[in-house]
Amino acid sequence: MSRSGHAASSGHGAHHGAVEALAKRIFKGTYGEGDSLVMPEVLAELDVSQTVLRESIKVLTTKGLLGTDKKRGTFVRPREDWNLLDTDVLRWKLAAGVSSDFFADVLELRRSIEPAAAGLAAERRTDEDLAALDAALSAMAAAGNDPVLLVRADASFHTAMLIASNNRFYAQMHRVIVPVLVQRDREVLAADGAFEQPHALHAAVVEAVRNRDVDGAYMAMLELLDVSAREHPQ
């Protein structure tokens, strides 16, 4: 790599590191809601240049974590302004730890989206969509009671179902739903040490989609979500 290429790579690494470090401090509460950042202190803590810090602040501003005004300078915005639909913000939130009401909110979101997506999938699915769903089911069956493989297969199934809706907005929702689903599954495993084989419930959804049964797919997905919520309340 040339010197200029190495410098660019190093600069990118410093920028990424600064964004991650700032976000971590915000989510941990080191910088609380409404707090103004004292730039000399932040520069010293992160050990980066003013340019890197300035660019990092721009990134976190676009994600709703930081704001700026003449009176307060750069400050931490209220939590309700944080863009949880942004994949980085959601990742930071999950890494910082979430409460049961967070999972409850996401379940409400899933109940409003995933059954409708399954209904659309029954109407619009392609052979490629069915192949992806069948692959996820096969992986789920093959996983047995291996929790790591089950979590992976579950994530693949819900991603494939959202994509099979052939609605561009539902398809994008896997970026929000699946990371939370994976986190929830992992926490269930850590708490219970068990993961019930979920193949039958998932297979019922796929069968309805295969048969182009719109109402059946909707209700099967709703049942899947509700059974999961009852068996593993947060």
C-alpha positions as CSV (number, residue, x, y, z in Angstrom):
1,M,0.0,0.0,0.0
2,S,1.3,3.5,-0.8
3,R,1.9,6.1,1.8
4,S,-1.2,8.0,0.8
5,G,-3.3,4.8,0.8
6,H,-2.0,3.9,4.3
7,A,-2.8,7.4,5.5
8,A,-6.3,7.2,4.1
9,S,-6.8,3.8,5.7
10,S,-5.5,5.1,9.0
11,G,-7.7,8.1,8.8
12,H,-10.8,6.0,8.2
13,G,-9.9,3.8,11.1
14,A,-9.5,6.8,13.4
15,H,-12.8,8.2,12.2
16,H,-14.6,4.9,12.8
17,G,-13.0,4.4,16.2
18,A,-14.0,7.9,17.3
19,V,-17.7,7.4,16.1
20,E,-17.8,4.1,18.1
21,A,-16.2,5.6,21.2
22,L,-18.5,8.6,21.2
23,A,-21.6,6.5,20.7
24,K,-20.5,4.1,23.5
25,R,-20.1,7.0,25.9
26,I,-23.6,8.4,25.0
27,F,-25.3,5.0,25.4
28,K,-23.5,4.4,28.7
29,G,-24.6,7.8,29.9
30,T,-21.1,9.1,30.3
31,Y,-22.5,12.0,28.2
32,G,-26.0,12.4,29.4
33,E,-29.1,13.7,27.6
34,G,-28.7,17.5,27.3
35,D,-25.1,17.5,28.2
36,S,-22.8,19.7,26.1
37,L,-19.5,18.1,25.0
38,V,-16.4,19.9,26.2
39,M,-14.4,19.6,23.0
40,P,-10.8,19.8,24.5
41,E,-11.7,17.1,27.0
42,V,-13.3,14.9,24.3
43,L,-10.2,15.4,22.0
44,A,-7.9,14.3,24.9
45,E,-10.1,11.3,25.8
46,L,-10.3,10.0,22.2
47,D,-6.8,11.1,21.2
48,V,-7.9,12.2,17.7
49,S,-7.5,15.3,15.6
50,Q,-10.1,18.0,15.4
51,T,-10.9,17.0,11.9
52,V,-11.7,13.4,12.9
53,L,-13.7,14.6,15.8
54,R,-15.7,17.1,13.7
55,E,-16.5,14.4,11.1
56,S,-17.5,11.9,13.8
57,I,-19.9,14.5,15.4
58,K,-21.4,15.0,11.9
59,V,-22.1,11.2,11.7
60,L,-23.8,11.1,15.1
61,T,-25.8,14.2,14.4
62,T,-27.3,12.6,11.3
63,K,-28.3,9.6,13.5
64,G,-30.1,11.9,16.0
65,L,-27.7,11.3,18.9
66,L,-26.1,14.8,18.9
67,G,-27.3,18.3,18.1
68,T,-25.6,21.7,17.9
69,D,-26.7,25.2,18.6
70,K,-25.0,28.5,19.3
71,K,-25.8,28.5,23.0
72,R,-24.9,25.0,24.0
73,G,-22.5,24.0,21.2
74,T,-22.6,20.2,20.6
75,F,-24.9,18.4,23.0
76,V,-26.6,15.0,23.5
77,R,-30.1,15.0,22.2
78,P,-33.0,13.4,24.1
79,R,-33.3,9.6,23.7
80,E,-36.6,10.0,21.8
81,D,-34.7,11.7,19.0
82,W,-32.2,8.8,18.6
83,N,-32.9,7.1,15.3
84,L,-33.5,3.5,16.3
85,L,-34.3,2.6,12.7
86,D,-30.6,3.3,11.9
87,T,-28.7,0.0,12.0
88,D,-25.7,1.5,13.9
89,V,-27.9,3.2,16.5
90,L,-29.8,0.0,17.0
91,R,-26.5,-2.0,17.3
92,W,-25.3,0.5,20.0
93,K,-28.5,0.3,21.8
94,L,-28.5,-3.5,21.9
95,A,-24.9,-3.6,23.0
96,A,-25.6,-1.2,25.9
97,G,-28.4,-3.5,27.1
98,V,-32.1,-3.2,26.7
99,S,-35.1,-3.6,29.1
100,S,-38.2,-5.8,28.8
101,D,-40.3,-2.8,27.6
102,F,-37.9,-2.4,24.6
103,F,-38.6,-6.0,23.5
104,A,-42.3,-5.4,24.1
105,D,-42.2,-2.4,21.8
106,V,-40.4,-4.4,19.1
107,L,-43.0,-7.2,19.5
108,E,-45.7,-4.7,18.9
109,L,-43.8,-3.5,15.8
110,R,-43.4,-7.1,14.6
111,R,-47.1,-8.0,15.1
112,S,-48.0,-5.0,12.9
113,I,-45.5,-5.9,10.2
114,E,-44.7,-9.5,9.9
115,P,-48.2,-11.0,9.6
116,A,-49.0,-8.5,6.9
117,A,-45.6,-9.3,5.2
118,A,-46.5,-13.0,5.3
119,G,-49.9,-12.3,3.7
120,L,-48.2,-10.3,0.9
121,A,-45.7,-13.1,0.5
122,A,-48.5,-15.6,0.0
123,E,-49.8,-13.3,-2.8
124,R,-46.5,-12.3,-4.4
125,R,-43.8,-14.9,-3.6
126,T,-41.5,-16.1,-6.3
127,D,-39.8,-19.5,-6.6
128,E,-36.6,-17.9,-5.3
129,D,-38.5,-16.6,-2.2
130,L,-39.9,-20.1,-1.5
131,A,-36.4,-21.6,-1.9
132,A,-35.0,-19.1,0.7
133,L,-37.9,-19.9,3.1
134,D,-37.4,-23.7,2.6
135,A,-33.7,-23.3,3.1
136,A,-34.3,-21.6,6.5
137,L,-36.8,-24.3,7.5
138,S,-34.3,-27.0,6.6
139,A,-31.6,-25.3,8.6
140,M,-34.0,-25.0,11.5
141,A,-34.8,-28.7,11.4
142,A,-31.1,-29.7,11.0
143,A,-30.2,-27.5,14.0
144,G,-32.0,-29.9,16.4
145,N,-31.6,-28.3,19.8
146,D,-28.3,-26.5,19.0
147,P,-29.1,-23.0,20.2
148,V,-26.6,-21.1,18.0
149,L,-27.8,-22.8,14.8
150,L,-31.5,-22.3,15.8
151,V,-30.9,-18.6,16.3
152,R,-29.2,-18.3,13.0
153,A,-32.0,-20.3,11.2
154,D,-34.7,-18.2,12.9
155,A,-33.0,-15.0,11.7
156,S,-32.7,-16.4,8.1
157,F,-36.4,-17.3,8.2
158,H,-37.7,-13.9,9.2
159,T,-35.4,-12.1,6.8
160,A,-36.6,-14.3,4.0
161,M,-40.2,-13.8,4.9
162,L,-39.9,-10.0,4.9
163,I,-38.1,-10.1,1.5
164,A,-40.7,-12.5,0.1
165,S,-43.4,-9.8,0.8
166,N,-41.9,-8.1,-2.3
167,N,-42.7,-4.8,-0.6
168,R,-39.5,-2.7,-0.6
169,F,-40.2,-1.2,2.8
170,Y,-41.1,-4.4,4.6
171,A,-38.1,-6.0,3.0
172,Q,-35.9,-3.3,4.7
173,M,-37.4,-4.0,8.1
174,H,-35.2,-7.0,8.6
175,R,-32.5,-4.5,9.4
176,V,-34.5,-3.6,12.5
177,I,-36.4,-6.7,13.4
178,V,-33.7,-9.4,13.0
179,P,-30.9,-7.9,15.2
180,V,-33.5,-7.5,18.0
181,L,-34.8,-11.0,17.4
182,V,-31.2,-12.4,17.6
183,Q,-30.5,-10.5,20.8
184,R,-33.8,-11.7,22.4
185,D,-33.1,-15.3,21.4
186,R,-29.7,-15.1,22.9
187,E,-31.0,-13.6,26.2
188,V,-33.7,-16.4,26.4
189,L,-30.9,-19.0,26.0
190,A,-28.8,-17.3,28.6
191,A,-31.7,-17.2,31.1
192,D,-33.4,-20.5,30.4
193,G,-30.6,-22.6,29.0
194,A,-33.1,-24.1,26.5
195,F,-34.6,-23.3,23.2
196,E,-37.7,-25.2,22.1
197,Q,-37.6,-26.5,18.5
198,P,-39.7,-24.0,16.6
199,H,-39.9,-25.7,13.2
200,A,-43.6,-26.6,13.2
201,L,-44.8,-23.1,13.7
202,H,-42.5,-21.7,11.1
203,A,-43.4,-24.5,8.6
204,A,-47.1,-23.6,9.0
205,V,-46.4,-20.1,7.8
206,V,-44.4,-21.3,4.8
207,E,-47.0,-23.8,3.8
208,A,-49.7,-21.1,3.7
209,V,-47.3,-18.9,1.6
210,R,-46.6,-21.8,-0.7
211,N,-50.4,-22.4,-1.1
212,R,-51.0,-18.7,-1.7
213,D,-53.3,-18.6,1.3
214,V,-53.1,-14.9,2.2
215,D,-55.3,-15.1,5.3
216,G,-53.7,-18.4,6.5
217,A,-50.2,-16.9,6.2
218,Y,-51.3,-13.8,8.1
219,M,-52.8,-15.8,11.0
220,A,-50.0,-18.4,11.1
221,M,-47.4,-15.7,11.4
222,L,-49.4,-14.0,14.1
223,E,-49.7,-17.3,16.0
224,L,-46.0,-17.8,15.7
225,L,-45.3,-14.4,17.2
226,D,-47.8,-14.8,20.0
227,V,-46.7,-18.3,21.0
228,S,-43.1,-17.2,21.1
229,A,-44.1,-14.2,23.3
230,R,-46.0,-16.5,25.7
231,E,-43.2,-19.1,25.9
232,H,-40.5,-16.5,26.4
233,P,-41.9,-13.4,28.1
234,Q,-39.3,-10.8,28.7
